[in-house]
Amino acid sequence: MEFGGSVWLFVVVGGTVLLGIAIAITMSNNRRRSRGEQRLTEAATKQLYKEEDRQS
């Protein structure tokens, strides 16, 4: 395998691994939130959607 092919292999495999790690960390953080925090997040999201709809 030539040098350029090795670099692309590293980029593709490394990117996939980093993406998997980022997704795992995010899922872990979301599971640790309490019910109150989850409700607050949902309410804030709904509020943002309502504001976007008003601006449209």
Long-range contacts (C-beta under 8 A, 24 or more apart in sequence): none
